[in-house]
C-alpha cells in the first residue's frame, strides 16, 4: 500500500566548519536550509517550510507572531523549550523576510533574462514557432512581441501598448489589432480609492530601510510623478476661466454637476479633518481593468481624495499606449473629472481620447441627467462592463489592512506589491474561463433582449426609430432639468418649508402674548380682553360709563399694539403661503409625478415623465412606460453586441500573447543553453525534453482549458465548460 508522508515539525542542532571560501549560508542552502543571518546564523529553516509559510501569507494575512507562537507550542509538546521571549519570532521572521526577497530577486533575474532575449530576438531573425502552436496557422500572427526599443518609444510612436501593460493584462493589451475605428474604447479601466489601506504616522518622521537593493517590480506610481502632477494641477487651477452654464464638450450643465459634487464634498470633509493627523499614508488609489487586473497604484499621502492622484495614473497610462488609442475611464466621480479636464484644460492632449463613465452601482447616487450621460449601460461605449472590479480588488487585499497599518513605509509597499504579484498569477489562470463565460453571457443577453423586443411589438427594422426616440428623450432631459428640474423644485420646496416654519413661529408668539393678556386680565390689571375689535371695545367701555381718557390709554397700550401687529403679520404670511402654493400648483400643472421605483432602477431608467410646463400633447416616449422597457432591452442588445466585438478582439489578444510569450521563452532557453555549451538543435535534447524545460516557465494561460480554443472560430465558445476554472497541465 502506498501513502504520502507529511514531515512533522522538528528541531535539530547541527555544526558546520566555515571559512571565507565556504560560508555557512552556502552550506546551509546546499542542504535545503535557509539561515536567519548570513554569517553566524543561530536558526535555519527548511526551504519547503518557508515556501509553505510564504504561500500561506499570500492567501491570508501575514502574521509571523501567530505562526511563531504555533511553532513554539508544537515544539514544547515535543519537549523542546526555547529560552528567552519571542526568540523564534524574531529569527524566524528574519529568515522568512529574506527568503521572500531572494525569491523576488530570482524571479526578477529570470524575467530580465527573458526580456533581454526578447529584444535581441526582435533585432534579428525570429525564432522558429514551436509545433505546439500549429493551430495558430488559421489565424496568422504577423507582429513580433517587440519592435526595436519599443519600450522606450514615446506614446505617439507606439503601434501597441508598452511591454509593461501587455504583461499586466494580456487580454486588454496583448493583441496586435484594436477597435479604434469602431467607436469603442481600445482599452478601459476603472479607478477607485480605498481609505482603509493606510499606514500610521511615524512619530520620529523616518522611514524603515529598504529590504533589498533589487526590489520586486512595483505597481506604484512614483511619489515624484505624483508631486509633479500636483504642481501641474495647481498651476492650471490658478488660472482664470469664465463662468459658463456648460463646459465645452460636456452635455451635463454645471448646475447639475455641482449637485453631484456636493455629496462627495460632504463625505470628504470628515476625512480631511481626521485622516492626516493619524496616518502618514492615507490610502490607495487603484486603476483596475475590466478583467480585474491591476495596472497602477498610487500611495496617497494627503487627507481626502485629491484629483491629481487619478490624473497621475491617467497620464501614466497614456504614456504607455499609442497616441491614437481611446481609453474608457470609469470612476465614481467621472462627471467631476470630465468637468475638471474641460474647464481647466487638464491634459488637453488626451481629453478627446477618454470616454467617461460611472460604475453601474454608483451611478444612482448622481443626478438623473448625469446617469443617462455616464451610466455604462446607457451609453454605447462600455458594453456590459459594470466598472465595479475595484471593489473586488479592495476585498482581495483587505486582510492586509491591519498588517500594513503598523508597518514601516517600505515594508507597507513591499507587502502590497508581493500580494498583488500573487493575485495576478492566480487571476492569469482564470482569464480563459472568464472570457468563455463572457461570451456565453453575451449570447444569452442577445437572446433575451430580442425576445423582449418582439413581445413589445418592436421588430429589428424598428430599432432605429427606438434609438431616435431615446436620443430625443436624452436631449429633452438635458434641456429641461437644469431650468425646471430638481434643483428648481428643491428651491421652491425649501421656500414653502421656510414660510411654514415662519408661520408656526408667529403663531407661537401670538399664543404667548394671548397668555400674557389672560394673566393680566385675571390679575385685574386689564379689565377687558384686548382681542376685541375697536368698535366693540368702545361700546362696552362706554356702556360701563368709563372715562374717555381711560379708553384712549387702553387703545394706546403696548400689549394691544403688539397683538394687532402680530395679527397683521399672520394674515400677510397666510396670504403669501396661499399665493406660493397656487404658483407651485401651476408649475406642476396636471403632470402626475412618479418616484423612481425599484423596477425602474433595475431597468436603469428614471422618471417616466419630465417636468415640462409647456402646453400641448407630450411625445409618446414621455407618457408610454413601455418605451422605457423597450429602450432598456435595446441597450442590453447593443451592449451584448458590443461585448461580442470586444470578446473577438480579446480572444485574438490571448492567441497573440500566448504565442509571443512561448517564442520569447524558447529563445531565452536557447541562449541559456548555448552559453552553457549545449545546443538545443543537437541530439542530446529532444522535443520532449524541451517541453519539460518550458513547463515551469510557461504562463498559466497556455495550460488552462481555454487553450483548446486557440485555433477555433467564435462559435467554438459554445463547447467550453465555464463552470470551472481548473487548470489542466497538459501540453501534448
C-alpha positions in Angstrom: 0.0 0.0 0.0 1.3 3.4 -1.0 0.8 6.5 1.1 2.0 10.1 1.3 4.3 11.4 4.0 4.0 14.9 5.5 7.0 15.7 7.6 6.5 16.8 11.2 7.8 19.9 12.8 11.1 19.0 14.5 14.1 20.8 15.9 17.7 19.6 15.2 21.1 21.0 16.1 24.0 20.8 13.5 27.6 22.0 13.5 29.4 23.5 10.4 33.0 24.1 9.6 33.0 27.6 7.9 35.6 29.6 6.2 35.7 32.5 3.7 35.5 30.3 0.7 32.7 28.2 2.1 30.5 30.4 4.4 27.7 29.0 6.5 25.0 30.4 4.3 26.1 28.5 1.2 26.5 25.2 3.1 23.0 25.6 4.6 21.4 26.3 1.2 23.1 23.2 -0.2 21.3 21.2 2.5 17.9 22.8 1.7 18.0 25.2 4.7 17.8 29.0 4.9 19.6 30.9 7.6 18.3 33.7 9.8 21.6 35.6 9.4 24.2 35.5 6.6 27.4 35.0 8.7 26.6 33.4 12.0 23.0 32.1 11.9 21.6 30.6 15.1 18.4 29.3 13.4 17.9 27.8 10.0 14.6 26.8 8.5 13.7 24.2 5.9 13.2 25.8 2.4 10.0 23.9 1.9 8.5 25.1 5.1 9.4 28.7 4.2 7.8 28.3 0.9 4.7 26.9 2.6 4.5 29.8 5.0 5.1 32.3 2.2 2.2 31.0 0.3 0.1 30.9 3.4 0.8 34.6 4.0 -0.1 35.3 0.3 -3.5 33.7 0.7 -4.3 35.2 4.1 -2.9 37.9 6.3 0.9 37.7 7.0 1.3 37.2 10.8 4.7 35.9 11.9 3.8 36.3 15.5 0.9 33.8 15.4 3.0 31.4 13.3 6.0 31.5 15.6 3.8 31.0 18.7 2.2 28.0 17.0 5.6 26.5 16.3 6.8 27.2 19.8 3.7 25.4 21.2 4.3 22.4 18.9 8.0 22.2 19.9 7.1 22.5 23.6 4.8 19.4 23.3 7.8 17.5 22.0 10.0 18.6 24.9 11.9 21.5 23.2 11.9 24.6 25.4 13.2 27.8 23.8 14.8 30.2 26.2 14.0 33.9 26.0 10.9 35.8 24.9 10.0 35.9 21.2 13.3 34.3 20.2 11.7 32.2 17.5 9.5 35.1 16.2 12.5 37.4 15.6 14.7 34.8 14.0 12.0 33.1 12.0 10.7 36.5 10.8 14.1 37.5 9.5 14.6 34.2 7.7 11.2 34.4 6.1 11.7 38.0 5.1 14.9 37.5 3.3 13.7 34.2 1.8 10.9 36.2 0.1 13.5 38.8 -1.0 15.6 36.0 -2.5 12.6 34.6 -4.4 11.8 38.0 -5.8 15.3 38.5 -6.9 15.4 35.1 -8.6 12.1 35.8 -10.4 13.3 39.3 -11.5 16.5 37.8 -12.8 14.6 35.3 -14.9 12.2 37.9 -16.2 15.1 40.2 -17.1 16.8 37.4 -19.0 13.7 36.7 -21.0 13.1 40.4 -21.8 16.7 40.8 -22.9 16.5 37.7 -25.1 13.2 39.0 -26.5 14.8 42.3 -27.5 17.7 40.6 -29.1 15.3 38.3 -30.9 13.4 41.2 -32.3 16.5 42.8 -33.7 17.5 39.6 -35.5 15.7 36.7 -37.0 12.5 35.4 -35.5 12.8 32.1 -33.6 11.0 29.1 -35.1 7.4 28.8 -34.0 7.1 25.6 -31.9 4.9 22.8 -33.2 2.7 23.2 -30.1 1.2 26.2 -31.8 0.5 24.9 -35.3 -3.2 25.6 -34.5 -2.4 29.3 -34.9 -2.0 28.8 -38.7 -5.6 29.6 -39.3 -5.2 33.0 -37.6 -1.7 34.1 -38.5 0.3 36.4 -36.3 2.5 38.9 -38.2 3.8 41.1 -35.4 6.7 40.3 -33.1 6.3 41.0 -29.4 8.8 43.8 -29.6 10.0 46.2 -32.2 13.4 47.6 -31.6 13.4 49.7 -28.4 9.6 49.8 -28.4 9.5 50.0 -24.6 11.4 53.3 -24.8 9.3 54.9 -27.6 7.2 57.9 -27.0 3.4 57.4 -26.9 2.7 58.8 -30.4 5.3 56.4 -32.0 3.9 53.2 -30.5 1.9 50.8 -32.5 1.0 48.7 -29.5 0.8 49.2 -25.7 4.0 49.0 -23.8 5.5 45.7 -22.6 4.5 46.7 -19.1 0.8 47.0 -19.9 1.0 43.9 -22.1 2.3 42.0 -19.1 -0.2 43.4 -16.7 -3.2 42.4 -18.8 -2.7 40.1 -21.9 -6.3 40.4 -22.8 -6.5 44.2 -22.8 -3.1 45.0 -24.2 -1.6 41.8 -25.6 -3.1 41.9 -29.1 -1.9 43.4 -32.3 -5.2 44.8 -33.6 -7.6 47.2 -31.8 -11.0 48.8 -32.3 -10.0 52.4 -32.8 -12.3 52.8 -35.8 -15.4 51.0 -34.3 -16.3 53.7 -31.8 -15.4 51.6 -28.8 -12.6 52.2 -26.4 -9.4 50.4 -27.2 -8.8 49.7 -23.5 -10.9 50.5 -20.5 -10.3 50.6 -16.7 -11.9 51.8 -13.6 -10.4 53.9 -10.8 -11.2 54.0 -7.2 -9.9 55.0 -3.7 -9.6 52.9 -0.6 -9.0 54.9 2.6 -8.7 51.7 4.7 -5.3 50.8 3.3 -3.4 53.4 5.3 -0.2 53.4 7.3 0.2 55.0 10.7 2.3 58.1 11.1 5.8 57.5 12.2 6.4 59.6 15.4 10.1 60.1 14.6 9.4 61.1 11.0 11.8 58.5 9.5 11.2 55.5 7.1 12.2 52.0 7.6 15.2 50.8 5.4 14.5 49.1 2.1 14.6 45.3 2.2 16.8 45.0 -0.9 18.9 46.9 -3.4 16.9 45.0 -6.0 13.2 45.3 -5.0 10.5 43.5 -7.0 8.7 45.2 -9.8 6.3 47.7 -8.3 2.9 48.8 -9.5 3.1 52.1 -7.6 3.4 55.4 -9.4 6.4 57.1 -8.0 6.0 60.0 -5.5 7.9 62.3 -7.8 5.4 61.8 -10.6 2.5 62.4 -8.3 4.1 65.5 -6.9 4.8 66.8 -10.5 1.1 66.2 -11.4 0.0 68.0 -8.2 2.0 71.1 -9.2 0.6 70.9 -12.7 -3.0 70.7 -11.5 -2.5 73.6 -9.1 -1.0 75.7 -11.8 -3.9 75.1 -14.1 -6.5 75.9 -11.4 -4.8 79.1 -10.5 -5.7 80.5 -14.0 -8.9 82.4 -14.6 -11.7 80.8 -16.6 -15.1 82.3 -17.5 -18.2 81.1 -15.7 -20.4 79.3 -18.2 -23.6 77.1 -18.0 -22.0 74.2 -19.9 -18.3 73.3 -20.2 -17.2 72.8 -23.8 -17.7 69.2 -24.8 -19.9 68.3 -21.8 -23.7 67.7 -22.2 -24.4 68.0 -18.4 -24.9 71.5 -17.1 -22.6 72.8 -14.5 -25.6 73.3 -12.2 -26.2 69.6 -12.3 -22.5 68.8 -11.8 -22.5 70.9 -8.7 -25.2 68.8 -7.2 -23.3 65.6 -7.9 -20.2 67.1 -6.3 -21.9 68.4 -3.1 -22.5 64.9 -1.8 -18.9 64.0 -2.4 -17.6 67.1 -0.7 -19.7 66.4 2.4 -18.3 62.9 2.7 -14.8 64.1 2.0 -14.7 66.8 4.7 -14.7 64.3 7.5 -11.6 62.6 6.2 -9.9 66.0 5.8 -10.3 66.7 9.5 -9.1 63.4 11.0 -7.1 61.3 8.5 -3.8 63.1 8.1 -3.4 63.6 11.8 -3.2 59.9 12.4 -1.7 58.4 9.2 1.4 59.0 7.1 -0.1 57.1 4.1 -3.8 57.9 4.0 -5.0 55.3 1.4 -4.5 53.8 -2.0 -5.7 54.8 -5.5 -6.0 51.9 -8.0 -6.5 51.5 -11.7 -8.1 48.1 -12.5 -9.0 46.9 -15.9 -12.3 45.1 -16.7 -10.6 41.8 -16.2 -9.7 42.6 -12.6 -6.0 43.1 -13.5 -4.3 45.8 -11.6 -2.5 48.4 -13.8 -1.3 51.0 -11.4 -1.4 52.1 -7.7 -0.8 55.4 -6.0 0.1 55.7 -2.4 -1.9 58.6 -1.0 -0.1 61.0 1.4 -2.7 63.7 1.8 -6.1 63.5 3.5 -9.1 63.3 1.3 -9.5 62.2 -2.3 -7.4 64.6 -4.5 -7.9 64.5 -8.2 -4.3 64.7 -9.1 -3.7 61.1 -7.9 -6.0 59.8 -10.6 -4.7 62.2 -13.2 -1.2 61.0 -12.5 -2.4 57.4 -13.3 -4.2 58.7 -16.5 -1.1 60.4 -17.6 1.0 57.3 -16.9 -1.4 55.1 -18.9 -1.3 57.4 -21.9 2.5 57.3 -21.9 2.2 53.5 -22.3 -0.2 53.3 -25.2 -0.3 54.5 -28.8 -1.3 58.1 -29.4 -4.5 57.2 -31.3 -5.9 55.0 -28.6 -9.2 55.7 -26.9 -9.5 54.9 -23.2 -12.7 54.1 -21.4 -12.4 55.5 -17.8 -14.9 54.5 -15.1 -14.9 56.3 -11.8 -17.4 57.1 -9.0 -16.9 60.8 -9.8 -16.4 60.6 -13.6 -18.6 63.7 -14.2 -16.3 65.7 -11.9 -13.1 64.5 -13.6 -14.7 65.2 -17.0 -15.7 68.8 -16.0 -12.2 69.5 -14.5 -10.4 68.4 -17.6 -12.6 70.6 -19.8 -12.8 73.6 -17.5 -9.1 73.8 -16.6 -7.7 72.3 -19.7 -6.0 69.5 -17.8 -4.1 67.0 -20.1 -5.7 68.6 -23.2 -3.8 66.3 -25.5 -5.7 63.3 -24.2 -9.1 65.0 -23.4 -10.7 63.8 -26.6 -9.3 60.3 -26.2 -11.2 59.5 -23.0 -14.7 58.1 -22.7 -16.0 58.8 -19.2 -18.4 56.6 -17.3 -19.8 55.9 -13.9 -19.7 52.4 -12.2 -23.1 50.9 -12.5 -23.9 50.7 -8.8 -22.5 54.2 -8.1 -24.4 55.9 -10.9 -27.7 56.1 -8.9 -26.0 58.5 -6.4 -25.8 61.1 -9.2 -28.4 63.3 -10.7 -30.7 61.7 -13.4 -29.2 63.7 -16.2 -25.7 62.6 -15.1 -27.0 59.0 -15.1 -28.2 59.0 -18.6 -25.0 60.6 -19.8 -22.5 58.5 -17.9 -24.1 55.2 -16.9 -22.1 52.5 -18.7 -25.2 50.6 -19.7 -26.9 53.7 -21.2 -24.1 54.8 -23.4 -22.7 52.9 -26.4 -19.1 52.5 -25.3 -18.7 50.0 -22.4 -20.7 47.0 -23.5 -21.8 45.2 -20.3 -18.9 46.4 -18.2 -20.1 47.5 -14.7 -16.9 49.2 -13.6 -17.1 47.6 -10.1 -13.9 45.5 -10.4 -12.1 47.8 -7.9 -14.4 46.6 -5.2 -13.3 43.0 -5.7 -9.7 44.2 -5.6 -10.1 46.0 -2.3 -11.8 43.0 -0.9 -8.9 40.7 -2.0 -6.3 42.8 -0.2 -8.5 43.6 2.8 -6.5 41.1 5.0 -3.5 43.4 4.7 -5.3 46.4 6.4 -4.3 45.6 10.0 -0.8 44.4 9.0 0.1 47.4 6.8 -1.3 49.9 9.2 1.5 49.3 11.7 4.2 48.5 9.1 7.0 50.8 8.0 6.8 52.7 4.8 8.9 50.4 2.6 7.5 47.2 4.3 4.0 48.6 3.6 4.6 49.0 -0.1 6.6 45.7 -0.4 3.8 43.7 1.3 1.2 45.1 -1.1 3.4 44.5 -4.2 4.0 40.9 -3.1 0.3 40.3 -2.6 -0.5 41.8 -5.9 2.0 39.6 -7.7 0.3 36.5 -6.2 -3.2 37.8 -7.1 -2.1 38.5 -10.7 -0.7 35.0 -11.0 -3.9 33.4 -9.8 -6.0 35.7 -12.0 -4.0 34.8 -15.0 -5.1 31.2 -14.7 -8.7 32.3 -14.9 -8.6 34.6 -17.9 -9.6 31.8 -20.4 -12.5 30.7 -18.3 -13.6 34.4 -17.8 -13.6 35.1 -21.5 -15.6 32.0 -22.2 -18.1 32.9 -19.6 -18.4 36.4 -21.0 -19.1 35.0 -24.4 -21.9 32.8 -23.1 -23.4 35.7 -21.1 -23.4 38.0 -24.1 -25.2 35.4 -26.3 -27.8 34.8 -23.6 -28.5 38.6 -23.2 -28.8 38.9 -27.0 -31.4 36.1 -27.0 -33.4 37.5 -24.0 -33.3 41.1 -25.3 -34.5 40.0 -28.7 -37.4 38.1 -27.2 -38.4 41.1 -25.1 -38.4 43.4 -28.0 -40.6 41.0 -30.0 -43.0 40.8 -27.1 -43.3 44.6 -27.1 -44.1 44.5 -30.8 -40.8 46.0 -31.9 -39.1 44.4 -34.9 -35.4 44.7 -35.7 -36.2 47.1 -38.5 -37.8 49.5 -36.0 -34.7 49.6 -33.7 -33.6 52.8 -35.5 -36.8 54.5 -34.5 -36.4 53.4 -30.9 -32.9 54.7 -30.8 -34.0 58.0 -32.3 -36.7 58.3 -29.6 -34.2 57.6 -26.9 -31.9 60.3 -28.2 -34.8 62.7 -28.2 -35.6 61.8 -24.6 -31.9 62.5 -23.6 -32.0 65.9 -25.3 -35.3 66.7 -23.5 -33.9 65.9 -20.1 -30.7 67.8 -20.8 -32.7 70.9 -21.8 -35.4 70.8 -19.1 -33.8 69.7 -15.9 -31.3 72.5 -15.5 -34.1 75.1 -15.7 -37.2 73.4 -14.4 -35.6 70.3 -12.9 -34.8 69.0 -9.5 -32.8 72.0 -8.3 -35.5 74.5 -9.1 -38.1 72.3 -7.4 -35.9 72.0 -4.4 -35.7 75.7 -4.1 -39.5 76.1 -4.2 -40.0 73.4 -1.7 -37.4 75.0 0.6 -39.2 78.3 0.3 -42.5 76.7 1.2 -40.9 75.0 4.2 -39.4 78.3 5.3 -42.8 80.0 5.1 -44.4 77.2 7.1 -41.7 77.5 9.8 -42.1 81.3 9.9 -45.9 80.9 10.3 -45.5 78.4 13.1 -43.1 80.8 14.8 -45.5 83.7 14.6 -48.4 81.6 15.8 -46.3 80.7 18.8 -45.7 84.3 19.6 -49.4 85.1 19.3 -50.2 82.3 21.7 -47.6 83.6 24.1 -49.0 87.1 24.0 -52.6 85.9 24.5 -51.5 84.0 27.6 -49.8 87.1 28.9 -53.0 89.1 28.4 -55.1 86.4 30.1 -52.8 86.7 33.1 -53.2 90.5 33.2 -56.9 90.2 32.9 -57.2 87.6 35.7 -55.0 89.9 37.9 -57.2 92.9 37.3 -54.6 94.9 35.5 -56.7 94.9 32.4 -60.5 94.8 32.8 -61.3 93.8 29.3 -59.7 91.4 26.8 -57.7 93.2 24.1 -58.7 90.8 21.4 -62.0 92.5 20.8 -62.4 94.8 17.8 -62.1 98.6 18.4 -65.8 99.4 17.9 -67.0 96.6 20.2 -64.4 97.6 22.8 -65.6 101.3 22.7 -69.2 100.3 23.0 -68.6 98.1 26.0 -66.4 100.7 27.7 -69.0 103.5 27.1 -71.8 101.2 28.4 -69.9 100.9 31.7 -69.5 104.7 31.8 -65.8 104.6 31.5 -63.9 107.8 31.1 -62.8 108.7 27.5 -59.3 109.2 28.7 -59.1 105.7 30.0 -60.3 104.4 26.7 -57.6 106.2 24.8 -55.0 105.0 27.2 -56.2 101.4 26.6 -56.0 101.7 22.9 -52.5 103.1 23.0 -51.1 100.3 25.3 -48.1 98.4 24.1 -49.7 95.0 24.5 -52.6 95.9 22.4 -50.4 97.4 19.7 -48.2 94.3 19.7 -51.2 92.0 19.4 -52.6 93.9 16.4 -49.2 93.9 14.6 -48.8 90.1 15.2 -52.3 89.5 13.8 -51.5 91.6 10.7 -48.2 89.7 10.2 -50.0 86.4 10.5 -52.6 87.4 7.9 -49.8 88.5 5.4 -47.9 85.2 5.9 -51.1 83.2 5.2 -51.8 85.2 2.1 -48.1 84.7 0.9 -48.4 81.0 1.6 -51.6 80.7 -0.4 -50.0 82.5 -3.3 -46.9 80.4 -3.2 -49.0 77.2 -3.1 -51.0 78.4 -6.1 -47.9 79.2 -8.1 -46.4 75.8 -7.2 -49.5 74.0 -8.4 -49.5 76.0 -11.6 -45.9 74.9 -12.3 -46.8 71.3 -11.8 -49.9 71.5 -13.9 -51.7 68.2 -14.4 -48.5 66.2 -14.6 -48.5 63.1 -12.3 -45.1 62.7 -10.6 -43.6 59.2 -10.3 -40.9 58.2 -7.9 -38.0 56.1 -9.2 -39.5 52.8 -8.1 -37.5 49.6 -7.8 -38.4 48.2 -11.2 -37.3 51.4 -12.9 -34.0 51.3 -11.1 -33.4 47.8 -12.3 -34.3 48.9 -15.8 -31.7 51.6 -15.5 -34.2 54.4 -16.3 -35.6 57.3 -14.3 -38.9 59.1 -14.2 -41.4 58.3 -16.9 -42.4 62.0 -17.2 -40.5 65.2 -17.2 -41.4 68.4 -15.5 -42.5 70.3 -18.6 -44.8 73.2 -18.2 -45.5 73.5 -21.9 -49.0 73.2 -23.3 -49.7 70.5 -25.9 -49.5 66.8 -26.4 -46.4 65.3 -24.9 -44.3 62.9 -27.1 -45.2 59.3 -26.8 -41.9 58.4 -25.1 -42.9 60.7 -22.2 -46.2 59.0 -21.5 -45.6 55.4 -22.6 -44.0 53.3 -19.9 -43.4 50.5 -22.5 -41.0 52.8 -24.2 -38.5 52.7 -21.3 -38.8 48.9 -21.1 -38.1 48.7 -24.8 -35.2 51.2 -24.5 -33.7 49.1 -21.7 -33.9 46.0 -23.9 -32.4 47.9 -26.8 -29.4 49.0 -24.7 -29.0 45.4 -23.4 -29.0 44.1 -27.0 -26.5 46.7 -28.2 -24.3 46.2 -25.2 -24.2 42.5 -25.8 -23.3 43.0 -29.5 -20.5 45.4 -28.5 -19.4 42.8 -26.0 -19.0 40.2 -28.8 -16.8 42.6 -30.7 -14.6 43.1 -27.7 -14.5 39.3 -27.0 -13.4 38.6 -30.5 -10.5 41.1 -30.1 -9.6 39.8 -26.7 -9.6 36.2 -27.9 -7.2 37.3 -30.6 -5.1 39.1 -28.0 -4.8 35.8 -26.0 -3.6 34.0 -29.0 -1.0 36.7 -29.9 0.2 37.0 -26.3 0.5 33.2 -25.7 2.4 32.7 -28.9 4.8 35.5 -28.3 5.4 34.5 -24.7 6.2 31.0 -25.8 8.5 32.2 -28.5 10.4 34.5 -26.1 10.9 31.8 -23.5 12.1 29.4 -26.2 14.6 31.9 -27.4 15.8 32.6 -23.9 16.3 28.9 -23.3 18.2 28.6 -26.5 20.5 31.4 -25.4 21.0 30.0 -22.0 21.8 26.5 -23.3 24.1 27.9 -25.9 26.0 29.8 -23.2 26.2 26.6 -21.2 27.8 24.8 -24.1 24.7 22.8 -25.2 23.0 23.2 -28.5 19.2 22.6 -28.4 19.4 21.6 -32.1 21.7 18.7 -31.2 20.9 15.1 -30.4 21.2 15.4 -26.7 18.0 17.3 -26.3 14.8 16.3 -28.0 11.4 18.0 -28.2 10.0 16.2 -25.1 13.0 17.4 -23.0 12.4 20.9 -24.3 8.8 20.9 -23.2 9.8 19.6 -19.8 12.2 22.6 -19.5 9.5 25.0 -20.6 6.6 23.8 -18.5 7.6 25.5 -15.3 8.0 28.9 -17.0 5.1 28.9 -19.5 2.3 31.2 -18.5 -0.5 29.5 -16.8 -2.8 30.7 -19.5 -1.2 28.3 -22.0 -2.1 25.3 -19.9 -5.6 26.4 -19.0 -8.7 24.9 -20.5 -9.0 27.9 -22.8 -6.0 26.7 -24.9 -8.4 24.4 -26.7 -9.9 27.4 -28.4 -6.7 28.9 -29.8 -7.4 27.6 -33.3 -11.2 27.8 -33.2 -13.7 30.3 -34.5 -16.1 32.4 -32.4 -18.8 29.7 -32.3 -16.3 27.3 -30.7 -17.0 29.1 -27.4 -20.2 27.1 -27.1 -18.2 24.0 -26.4 -16.4 25.5 -23.4 -17.3 24.4 -19.9 -17.4 27.7 -18.0 -18.4 26.3 -14.6 -14.9 25.5 -13.5 -11.6 27.3 -13.9 -9.3 24.3 -13.1 -6.0 24.1 -15.0 -5.2 21.0 -17.0 -1.4 20.7 -17.1 -1.1 19.0 -20.4 0.9 20.5 -23.3 0.9 17.4 -25.6 
